[in-house]
Amino acid sequence: MFYLRRPSREAIERFLAASQSLPMSYAPIGLVRSDTCRSLDEAAVVIGRGRADFERARAALMQWKQFDLGWVELFPQPSPITTGAVVAVLIRHLGFWSLNGCRVAYHAEAAGDSAFGYAYGTLPNHAESGEELFEVFIDPRTDDVIYRIRATSEPQAMLARIGQPIVRLLQARFRRDSAAAMKREATSRAPGETADP
């Protein structure tokens, strides 16, 4: 949904309530993890090093900190990451706002507790149709902590179709800003805390 000014808390709550029973707007679930994905956007960025940075990055993902960007917000606050949970992404664009419904589709964890992530998929009230995976993992060769986003989408709303070049720029900005937010979270240390040796 598009708005000329920031929607009220009540409008966001109504949007979330109306989104609960909506189906996913794409198929199959797990699209960004499959070989059938036609157009995939991916960014993988080193955001830290060692187990402590990984644990902070995992905690940040669990709290949706990758959305703490100033121009993007996530509702409800706090939001669950349980499979099936519905969230609304509020985005400030060039002079207007959009509110987009998503549902947590699945979790992506690896054996050995060295990776964590989850994906959400779009609902019919989202401007785009597709899936986005957020994950953090430790590279076993270097001990680097990597934040990775894998996403695919197609325009669903008429404004998204017309403004596709701008949408693509905003998606690239989100990947960049999201990685910077995750790096801040992964490397922020409590007073007296030191980095891993």
N, C-alpha and C positions, 0 to 999 in steps of 0.2 A: 504494500500500500504506500502511496506517495502522499506527502503532506507539504504544504507551503511553510509551515512552522513546526517546531518540535511538538510531537504529540504529548498530551498530558499523561500522567501516571495512570489515570483511569482509562484512557484510550488504549494504553499499552496493555493493561490488565484485561480489558475486553478482547483485544487482539489475541492474547495468550489463551484465554478461555475458549474463544472460537476456533483456535488452532488445534486443540487437544484431539479432536476426532477426525482431523483431516488425514488423508493418506499421503504417502510420499508421492512426489511429482515426477519421479524417474524410476527406472529399473535397469538392471538388477541392483539390489543392495550389494555393496562391496565393489562397485564399479571402478573406483580408483585403484583397487588392488588386483584387478583382472587384466588379462592380455587383450580384452575386447574394447578397452577404453580408447576411443578415437583421438580425442584431443586432451592431453594431460598437461596441466601446469604444475611444475614441481620446483620447490626451493629447499635446499638443505644447507644449513648454516651452522658453523661451530659457535656454540654459545657458552662454552665452559670446558672444564677439564676435571676429571676425577669423580669419585662417588658422591662427594658432598654436593658438587655442582649439579650432578644428575638428580639427586634427591630433591634439591631446591627446584629444578626444572620440572620434575614430576609433580611436585606440590603446586607449582604455578599452573600447570595444565589442568590439574584437578579443580582449580579455582578460576579457570577460564581467563588467566592473566594475559593471554595472547590477544585479548580483545580490549585491554586497557590502553586505548590509543588516543583518547580525546575526541576523535571524529567518529568512532565506532563504540557502541555500548551493547551489552548483552543483558537480557531480562529473562526470568526474574533474577533479582540479586539477593542472595547468591543463587546460582543455577546448579542443578544437579548434573552429573555426567552419567547417570544410569541410562542404560539402553531403554529407549522409548520416551525419555524426557523431552519435553517440548521447550524450545527457547525462541526468543525473538531478538533479532539483530537490528539495532537502530543505527542508521548510517546518515551522517550529515554530508550532503553532496554540495554541488555548486548552487547554493541558494535555496535548497529544499532538503527534505528528509525522506527517508524510506524506512519502512518497518517490514521485516522479512522473517517468515516462519520457517523453523528447522526442527528436526527431531534427531536425537542421538541414535545412530543406526547400529553401531557395534564398537567394541573395544579391540585394540590391537596391542597385545602384550606378547612378550617373548619369554621362553624358558630361561631361567637363570637370573631373572629380575634385572635385566640390563636394558629393557625397552618398555615404554609405556605410551599409550595413545588411544585416541578414539576418533570416530568419524561422525559427522552429522550429514543428514540429507535434507534437501529442500522440500517444503510443502507447497501446495498450489498457491498459497498467498505470498510466495517469495518472487522477487523480480526475475530470478534465474531458476533454472532447473538443473540439479546436479548434486554432487557429493564432495565433501572436503574432509581430509584426514589430517589430524594434527598428532605428531608423535615426537618423542625424545628418546634417544638411545646413546649408549656408550660405544664408540668405535673400539673394538678389542685390540686393534693394532697400535693405536695412538693414545687411548684413554680420553680422547676428545668427546665432549658431550655435543651431540648433533640434534638440532631442531629441524624437523622436516614437515613441510606442507605438501600434500598431493591433492589436486583439485581438478574437477572437470565440470563445466557448466555450459548451458545454452540459454539464450534469452527466453524468458517466458512471458513477461509483461511487454506490452507494446512500447512503452518508454525505454525499456531495456534493449529492445530490438533497434529502435531508432538511434539510441545513444550508445551502441555497442563499442565504438572506439573509446568513449569515455569510461564505459564499464570496464573495459580491459585495462585502462590506466589505473582505475581505482583498485582493481584486483591485484595488480602488480604493486601498488602502493601498500595495500594491506599485507601482502607477503613480506615486504621490506620492513614495515613498521612493526608487524607482529614479531618478526625475528629479533628486532631491536628490543622490544618489550621483554621477550623471553630471555635474552642475554642479560638484561638488567636484573631480572628475577633470579637467574641461575648464579650470577656472580655476586649478588648482594650478600654480605656477610654480617652476622651479628657482631657487636663490639667484642673484641678480643678473639674472635674466630679467625683462624688462619686457613690459607688455601691448602689443598691436598699436597703432600710432598711429591 
